[in-house]
Amino acid sequence: MQIKKRVYPFGAEEEQEIKEALRQMMLNGSYNTSAGYTADSAAYPDGVMPFVDKHMRYLDANPKVDPHMYLANLRLKIRIRP
């Protein structure tokens, strides 16, 4: 079974920019970027959806959301405070 590539509501260049911003959050120890659970066993047999995929799927499902505002709010929400 082949999984279709998702088509995001923004251009390929912007998609790469958003993915890179999410990857940078994962590399930064100041953010809680744990993976999430998913029931989609076809795409994720172990039931674990990576942080980047989770947020890219959200943006795909909500095309009216401004991705840059979403990232800014996400940074505030997941920041680990001392």
Biotite code that builds the C-alpha atoms (Angstrom):
import biotite.structure as struc

atoms = struc.array([
    struc.Atom([0.000, 0.000, 0.000], chain_id="A", res_id=1, res_name="MET", atom_name="CA", element="C"),
    struc.Atom([1.394, 3.376, -0.989], chain_id="A", res_id=2, res_name="GLN", atom_name="CA", element="C"),
    struc.Atom([0.630, 6.446, 1.088], chain_id="A", res_id=3, res_name="ILE", atom_name="CA", element="C"),
    struc.Atom([-0.286, 9.570, -0.859], chain_id="A", res_id=4, res_name="LYS", atom_name="CA", element="C"),
    struc.Atom([1.820, 12.682, -0.388], chain_id="A", res_id=5, res_name="LYS", atom_name="CA", element="C"),
    struc.Atom([-0.172, 15.346, 1.390], chain_id="A", res_id=6, res_name="ARG", atom_name="CA", element="C"),
    struc.Atom([-0.798, 18.557, -0.479], chain_id="A", res_id=7, res_name="VAL", atom_name="CA", element="C"),
    struc.Atom([-0.624, 21.493, 1.900], chain_id="A", res_id=8, res_name="TYR", atom_name="CA", element="C"),
    struc.Atom([-2.584, 24.691, 1.224], chain_id="A", res_id=9, res_name="PRO", atom_name="CA", element="C"),
    struc.Atom([0.636, 26.670, 0.782], chain_id="A", res_id=10, res_name="PHE", atom_name="CA", element="C"),
    struc.Atom([3.520, 26.517, -1.681], chain_id="A", res_id=11, res_name="GLY", atom_name="CA", element="C"),
    struc.Atom([6.376, 24.023, -1.575], chain_id="A", res_id=12, res_name="ALA", atom_name="CA", element="C"),
    struc.Atom([8.855, 26.676, -0.484], chain_id="A", res_id=13, res_name="GLU", atom_name="CA", element="C"),
    struc.Atom([6.651, 27.788, 2.411], chain_id="A", res_id=14, res_name="GLU", atom_name="CA", element="C"),
    struc.Atom([6.026, 24.148, 3.346], chain_id="A", res_id=15, res_name="GLU", atom_name="CA", element="C"),
    struc.Atom([9.791, 23.559, 3.658], chain_id="A", res_id=16, res_name="GLN", atom_name="CA", element="C"),
    struc.Atom([10.162, 26.754, 5.699], chain_id="A", res_id=17, res_name="GLU", atom_name="CA", element="C"),
    struc.Atom([7.455, 25.629, 8.133], chain_id="A", res_id=18, res_name="ILE", atom_name="CA", element="C"),
    struc.Atom([8.906, 22.120, 8.434], chain_id="A", res_id=19, res_name="LYS", atom_name="CA", element="C"),
    struc.Atom([12.345, 23.576, 9.117], chain_id="A", res_id=20, res_name="GLU", atom_name="CA", element="C"),
    struc.Atom([10.926, 25.845, 11.839], chain_id="A", res_id=21, res_name="ALA", atom_name="CA", element="C"),
    struc.Atom([9.266, 22.820, 13.463], chain_id="A", res_id=22, res_name="LEU", atom_name="CA", element="C"),
    struc.Atom([12.525, 20.821, 13.228], chain_id="A", res_id=23, res_name="ARG", atom_name="CA", element="C"),
    struc.Atom([14.412, 23.696, 14.869], chain_id="A", res_id=24, res_name="GLN", atom_name="CA", element="C"),
    struc.Atom([11.909, 23.623, 17.749], chain_id="A", res_id=25, res_name="MET", atom_name="CA", element="C"),
    struc.Atom([12.582, 19.892, 18.136], chain_id="A", res_id=26, res_name="MET", atom_name="CA", element="C"),
    struc.Atom([16.341, 20.478, 18.308], chain_id="A", res_id=27, res_name="LEU", atom_name="CA", element="C"),
    struc.Atom([15.959, 23.252, 20.872], chain_id="A", res_id=28, res_name="ASN", atom_name="CA", element="C"),
    struc.Atom([15.767, 21.865, 24.395], chain_id="A", res_id=29, res_name="GLY", atom_name="CA", element="C"),
    struc.Atom([13.602, 24.801, 25.483], chain_id="A", res_id=30, res_name="SER", atom_name="CA", element="C"),
    struc.Atom([10.479, 23.314, 23.885], chain_id="A", res_id=31, res_name="TYR", atom_name="CA", element="C"),
    struc.Atom([8.348, 20.294, 24.758], chain_id="A", res_id=32, res_name="ASN", atom_name="CA", element="C"),
    struc.Atom([8.159, 18.593, 21.343], chain_id="A", res_id=33, res_name="THR", atom_name="CA", element="C"),
    struc.Atom([7.037, 15.121, 22.310], chain_id="A", res_id=34, res_name="SER", atom_name="CA", element="C"),
    struc.Atom([5.445, 12.890, 19.697], chain_id="A", res_id=35, res_name="ALA", atom_name="CA", element="C"),
    struc.Atom([1.702, 12.357, 19.759], chain_id="A", res_id=36, res_name="GLY", atom_name="CA", element="C"),
    struc.Atom([-0.581, 9.337, 19.564], chain_id="A", res_id=37, res_name="TYR", atom_name="CA", element="C"),
    struc.Atom([-2.459, 8.550, 16.355], chain_id="A", res_id=38, res_name="THR", atom_name="CA", element="C"),
    struc.Atom([-4.954, 5.861, 15.444], chain_id="A", res_id=39, res_name="ALA", atom_name="CA", element="C"),
    struc.Atom([-3.762, 5.936, 11.809], chain_id="A", res_id=40, res_name="ASP", atom_name="CA", element="C"),
    struc.Atom([-2.044, 2.548, 11.842], chain_id="A", res_id=41, res_name="SER", atom_name="CA", element="C"),
    struc.Atom([-1.565, 2.560, 8.056], chain_id="A", res_id=42, res_name="ALA", atom_name="CA", element="C"),
    struc.Atom([0.744, 5.584, 8.144], chain_id="A", res_id=43, res_name="ALA", atom_name="CA", element="C"),
    struc.Atom([2.143, 5.058, 11.668], chain_id="A", res_id=44, res_name="TYR", atom_name="CA", element="C"),
    struc.Atom([2.152, 1.334, 12.600], chain_id="A", res_id=45, res_name="PRO", atom_name="CA", element="C"),
    struc.Atom([3.540, 2.034, 16.087], chain_id="A", res_id=46, res_name="ASP", atom_name="CA", element="C"),
    struc.Atom([0.798, 4.610, 16.830], chain_id="A", res_id=47, res_name="GLY", atom_name="CA", element="C"),
    struc.Atom([3.283, 7.445, 17.319], chain_id="A", res_id=48, res_name="VAL", atom_name="CA", element="C"),
    struc.Atom([3.056, 10.537, 15.110], chain_id="A", res_id=49, res_name="MET", atom_name="CA", element="C"),
    struc.Atom([6.210, 12.692, 15.036], chain_id="A", res_id=50, res_name="PRO", atom_name="CA", element="C"),
    struc.Atom([5.980, 16.309, 16.183], chain_id="A", res_id=51, res_name="PHE", atom_name="CA", element="C"),
    struc.Atom([6.514, 17.763, 12.684], chain_id="A", res_id=52, res_name="VAL", atom_name="CA", element="C"),
    struc.Atom([3.903, 15.504, 11.077], chain_id="A", res_id=53, res_name="ASP", atom_name="CA", element="C"),
    struc.Atom([1.375, 16.275, 13.813], chain_id="A", res_id=54, res_name="LYS", atom_name="CA", element="C"),
    struc.Atom([1.568, 20.021, 13.244], chain_id="A", res_id=55, res_name="HIS", atom_name="CA", element="C"),
    struc.Atom([1.779, 19.796, 9.453], chain_id="A", res_id=56, res_name="MET", atom_name="CA", element="C"),
    struc.Atom([-1.403, 17.705, 9.481], chain_id="A", res_id=57, res_name="ARG", atom_name="CA", element="C"),
    struc.Atom([-3.114, 20.322, 11.624], chain_id="A", res_id=58, res_name="TYR", atom_name="CA", element="C"),
    struc.Atom([-2.176, 23.047, 9.150], chain_id="A", res_id=59, res_name="LEU", atom_name="CA", element="C"),
    struc.Atom([-3.362, 20.836, 6.291], chain_id="A", res_id=60, res_name="ASP", atom_name="CA", element="C"),
    struc.Atom([-6.737, 20.287, 7.971], chain_id="A", res_id=61, res_name="ALA", atom_name="CA", element="C"),
    struc.Atom([-7.150, 23.997, 8.764], chain_id="A", res_id=62, res_name="ASN", atom_name="CA", element="C"),
    struc.Atom([-6.242, 25.941, 5.610], chain_id="A", res_id=63, res_name="PRO", atom_name="CA", element="C"),
    struc.Atom([-7.518, 29.253, 7.020], chain_id="A", res_id=64, res_name="LYS", atom_name="CA", element="C"),
    struc.Atom([-4.901, 29.227, 9.781], chain_id="A", res_id=65, res_name="VAL", atom_name="CA", element="C"),
    struc.Atom([-1.937, 31.515, 9.089], chain_id="A", res_id=66, res_name="ASP", atom_name="CA", element="C"),
    struc.Atom([1.070, 29.166, 9.438], chain_id="A", res_id=67, res_name="PRO", atom_name="CA", element="C"),
    struc.Atom([3.394, 31.894, 10.734], chain_id="A", res_id=68, res_name="HIS", atom_name="CA", element="C"),
    struc.Atom([0.946, 32.938, 13.452], chain_id="A", res_id=69, res_name="MET", atom_name="CA", element="C"),
    struc.Atom([0.418, 29.260, 14.286], chain_id="A", res_id=70, res_name="TYR", atom_name="CA", element="C"),
    struc.Atom([4.165, 28.747, 14.740], chain_id="A", res_id=71, res_name="LEU", atom_name="CA", element="C"),
    struc.Atom([4.437, 31.865, 16.903], chain_id="A", res_id=72, res_name="ALA", atom_name="CA", element="C"),
    struc.Atom([1.592, 30.679, 19.144], chain_id="A", res_id=73, res_name="ASN", atom_name="CA", element="C"),
    struc.Atom([2.991, 27.145, 19.238], chain_id="A", res_id=74, res_name="LEU", atom_name="CA", element="C"),
    struc.Atom([6.349, 28.456, 20.439], chain_id="A", res_id=75, res_name="ARG", atom_name="CA", element="C"),
    struc.Atom([4.614, 30.252, 23.303], chain_id="A", res_id=76, res_name="LEU", atom_name="CA", element="C"),
    struc.Atom([2.479, 27.249, 24.174], chain_id="A", res_id=77, res_name="LYS", atom_name="CA", element="C"),
    struc.Atom([5.175, 24.543, 24.249], chain_id="A", res_id=78, res_name="ILE", atom_name="CA", element="C"),
    struc.Atom([8.015, 26.563, 25.746], chain_id="A", res_id=79, res_name="ARG", atom_name="CA", element="C"),
    struc.Atom([9.425, 24.965, 28.883], chain_id="A", res_id=80, res_name="ILE", atom_name="CA", element="C"),
    struc.Atom([9.588, 27.581, 31.591], chain_id="A", res_id=81, res_name="ARG", atom_name="CA", element="C"),
    struc.Atom([11.980, 27.287, 34.549], chain_id="A", res_id=82, res_name="PRO", atom_name="CA", element="C"),
])
